[in-house]
């Protein structure tokens, strides 16, 4: 079947502040990154009043914006020399400390510069198939969540690791900072998670969702913040962020399920500990990593304000 482009037309109505073209289009199409939108504008796929425009053009009341999304191209995974912080590796697995700001694998709006592209460069013999955009991936962290990730180097190791995640026998621990003084200081949040029926790009607590269980423990209170250690018993998309927000304590810097923060420009969530049985030895092994510098600095700023 021939692939065709998709066109969407928007009508801009004025607001109290001027807005750039790329900002407006990015807000209207949240499934795509701003970098992807800027690339579309530069390539002439976004028109203002039927004329090619620049990303920084200010919109006026009544402007008609035409967005043409080009047909998807066959995905080609290419190795990229992206630095990796390696915590451990053997013939079957690679354990890395993932930084914030990078996605795990290619998706709409993020066709390259992912963890997968990085590991293809580091492990040129990694098992992959032509239709698999997630070679080696057995679990994931959100783009703006940092921390421990384990990668499978071959299909046997991938199956062995995936079975452990599906059986919920993997130990997954996080450090999180939330807004407010969380009470009680220790607890369990159990609430099913599924697609948000009002916004399909987000997750939410819904009766028809999948079982999700989050354990938390406050390790330190600040003026109007709480530092937590969080243990996941399940691994649903955005689970920690949704569960904590649902009880009134959103993660600092999470502008999807909470609000932006003056202290940090990403969500304060770090996967600091992972325990799992390795395919090579079948023995249980634990991996840990410290807070990245941007979160450590945010923690120090919040501490000084207390």
Protein Blocks (a to p, Z undefined) as FASTA:
>chain_A
ZZddddddddddddfbdcdfklmmmmmmmmbcfklmmmmmmnopaceehiacdfklccde
hiacdddddddddddddddddddddfbdcfkbccddddehiafbdcehiaghpfklmmmm
mmmmbccdfklcbghiabdcdfklgcjddddfbfklmmmmmmmmmnopaccddddddedj
dddfbdcddddddddfklmkbccddfklccdddddddfbdcfkbccdddddfbdcehklm
mmmmmnopacehiaklmccdfkbccdcdddfbdcdddfklopacdddddddfklmmmmmm
mmmmZZ
